[in-house]
Amino acid sequence: MSSETLSPSRASGTPDADQWHEPALPMRFLLWLKRDPRASISLLVLVLILGAALLSPWLAPHSPSEQNLDLILAPPDAAHLLGTDDLGRDVFSRLMYGGANSLYAALLAVIVALVIGMPLGLIAGFAGGWVDQVISRVIDTFLSFPAIILAVAVTGAMGIGLTNAMFSVGLVFAPQIARLIRARTLVVRQELYVDAARCFGASKARLLIRHVLPNAIQPVIVQSTLLLAVALLAEASLSFLGLGVQPPDVSWGSMIARGYLYMSIVPEQMYAPGLIIMVTAVAFNALGESLRSALDPTMKGHG
Amino acid sequence: MNARVSSHSPTDNATGPRGANAGVRAEDLTIHFATKAGTVKAVDGVSFEIEPGETFGIIGESGSGKTTLGRALAGLLKASGGDIHYGEHTLGKLPRAERQRLRRDYQIIFQDPHAALNPRMTILQSVMEPLEILKEGDKSSRQRAAREALERVGLAPEIGRRYPHELSGGQKQRVNIARTLTVRPKFIVCDEVVAALDVSIRGAVLNLFAELQEEFGITYAFITHDISVVSHVSDRIGVLYLGRLMEMGPTGAVTDAPLHPYTQALLSAEPLPLPGDQRDQRRRIRLEGEIPSPLAPPSGCRCRTRCPAAQTRCAEQIPEWREARPGHWVACHFADADGPPGPVR
């Protein structure tokens, strides 16, 4: 057979070699934000919250620990945009200062969970056999504890404080991540393209990093953003129990915990920190969902 | 075969593994899988030799073990017994590093062209990957090689920017071929390579394989269930049934004058482009029932449960693998140089 019949598409000619490269990463990022309004809005919200938190020493109208005992549990007015708490401290300023601690706490927990959970899950799923058995049984053991009890126990053992508390929350999350990625790895390692790469002599590390990880990580990205939201709430619980931030430091969780004491008189004390936790959590989730579809080439254009 | 006789020791071979003859020989090859239900004897004592530059067709029904055999030939599965020889090298006895070096010469192309490509890698990344693994050249030379390979298989190099799901089945199979070509293999297992493709493009892809064989002197093991495909491309054919070879010989001899009743039945199952009353009704032999489970293959001759010529001896004795005609082997008690036994009734 002549080669003409083989190559209907060959006529289109050889392209310029430089056109082969995808646009640079920052450009692709901007394109993504332009295409996906959900991503750009949630990112904007998160940047605003983070910016307010980081710049709070300069932007906040009051110090977070400045007490005005003549004005406790006051409703909002011009001087105190969101009113004052039970010690007469400005709620708005505390919200800004607390953001830094809360976001730090949530990120720390999720990063700890990913750093511990991902390699464990990948190795368990890819290696199989007794390695999988051992890792999976350890994961099961951790999952059998009620999460908050485990976190309390670990924090108790490591010492009270926000970093320790969130580290233990990360430990509690890690089995979830490990399990998720193990399950995906079990599927992906059977894929034909893994065999194909193996046939070219690819090392185990290469198979894991180039082929298994990119195809197994999707649910983990989404789960991480969900966990960020859960971690915000876990921080609130642990701070409520007195294991997290210690006064005079402030976090959103500790503000809710404090507001809770006056729930029957002034329930609006919990509105501001509760609302900001919710907005942050929703933004994280939306960003995760957008990220997932952006990272999946088969979903491009369906976004 | 001649080349193999001339040098028995690997050390004679100054060029190392590459440059050695690319013939492939299976010697009493056995592949068993342990399952909960028992041991599946997917391949159970198969011996044959594929000579350099030839196309060896392996034909069998689903469940005959042909895919397992193909994966073993490409080094993806370990033999439970027997061994595979790549030229002078015995696969099971090679040290790991040596095996890794040999591996590039012995490749496989899979049935499902889509599943064989990583959905998260662009076509160019996929085609470049083998060279990356082998650490050959730098990034730009790999890109050049990948683009050349894409062109060689009849694809526009621009296709490299796309992702697998944006391509048609035929294009994807060409991409798989291009990827394999980048390592310049000597032997390729083609595992049902056209089965997943539209009939309209099968011919073009088969011709591409033939062209590449001529151009690069590649040896093929062509695995398929489709007799028309296998007789079109193969020099010799082996007929596999329940993990064993039933018959093996030159393509013309096997398709025109088969020795084994099973081969005869397979051939007569091939649809003829003729109206019913013009077909040769005597040639029509129907295979009854399904292929038995490889968990518990029938005693004696594995074919006997579906063979029209089966007799009591077939249940008691495993037929000998013998050369009934020169170069034409068969495993049947009653076949002789004149042909297969007639039906017993």
HADDOCK unambig.tbl for C-alpha pairs under 7 A between the chains (distance, minus, plus):
assign (segid A and resid 1 and name CA) (segid B and resid 207 and name CA) 6.75 0.50 0.50
assign (segid A and resid 6 and name CA) (segid B and resid 154 and name CA) 5.74 0.50 0.50
assign (segid A and resid 6 and name CA) (segid B and resid 204 and name CA) 6.19 0.50 0.50
assign (segid A and resid 7 and name CA) (segid B and resid 154 and name CA) 4.29 0.50 0.50
assign (segid A and resid 7 and name CA) (segid B and resid 155 and name CA) 6.21 0.50 0.50
assign (segid A and resid 9 and name CA) (segid B and resid 155 and name CA) 6.04 0.50 0.50
assign (segid A and resid 9 and name CA) (segid B and resid 156 and name CA) 5.44 0.50 0.50
assign (segid A and resid 10 and name CA) (segid B and resid 154 and name CA) 6.39 0.50 0.50
assign (segid A and resid 10 and name CA) (segid B and resid 155 and name CA) 6.02 0.50 0.50
assign (segid A and resid 10 and name CA) (segid B and resid 156 and name CA) 4.88 0.50 0.50
assign (segid A and resid 12 and name CA) (segid B and resid 156 and name CA) 6.89 0.50 0.50
assign (segid A and resid 14 and name CA) (segid B and resid 157 and name CA) 6.73 0.50 0.50
assign (segid A and resid 15 and name CA) (segid B and resid 158 and name CA) 6.67 0.50 0.50
assign (segid A and resid 20 and name CA) (segid B and resid 161 and name CA) 6.89 0.50 0.50
assign (segid A and resid 191 and name CA) (segid B and resid 115 and name CA) 6.72 0.50 0.50
assign (segid A and resid 192 and name CA) (segid B and resid 115 and name CA) 5.38 0.50 0.50
assign (segid A and resid 192 and name CA) (segid B and resid 116 and name CA) 4.73 0.50 0.50
assign (segid A and resid 193 and name CA) (segid B and resid 115 and name CA) 6.12 0.50 0.50
assign (segid A and resid 193 and name CA) (segid B and resid 116 and name CA) 4.11 0.50 0.50
assign (segid A and resid 193 and name CA) (segid B and resid 117 and name CA) 5.08 0.50 0.50
assign (segid A and resid 193 and name CA) (segid B and resid 118 and name CA) 5.50 0.50 0.50
assign (segid A and resid 196 and name CA) (segid B and resid 116 and name CA) 6.30 0.50 0.50
assign (segid A and resid 199 and name CA) (segid B and resid 76 and name CA) 6.58 0.50 0.50
assign (segid A and resid 199 and name CA) (segid B and resid 107 and name CA) 6.58 0.50 0.50
assign (segid A and resid 200 and name CA) (segid B and resid 103 and name CA) 6.81 0.50 0.50
assign (segid A and resid 200 and name CA) (segid B and resid 104 and name CA) 5.80 0.50 0.50
assign (segid A and resid 200 and name CA) (segid B and resid 130 and name CA) 5.65 0.50 0.50
assign (segid A and resid 201 and name CA) (segid B and resid 100 and name CA) 5.99 0.50 0.50
assign (segid A and resid 201 and name CA) (segid B and resid 103 and name CA) 6.69 0.50 0.50
assign (segid A and resid 201 and name CA) (segid B and resid 133 and name CA) 6.76 0.50 0.50
assign (segid A and resid 202 and name CA) (segid B and resid 133 and name CA) 5.71 0.50 0.50
assign (segid A and resid 211 and name CA) (segid B and resid 118 and name CA) 6.84 0.50 0.50
assign (segid A and resid 297 and name CA) (segid B and resid 120 and name CA) 6.26 0.50 0.50
assign (segid A and resid 298 and name CA) (segid B and resid 165 and name CA) 6.48 0.50 0.50
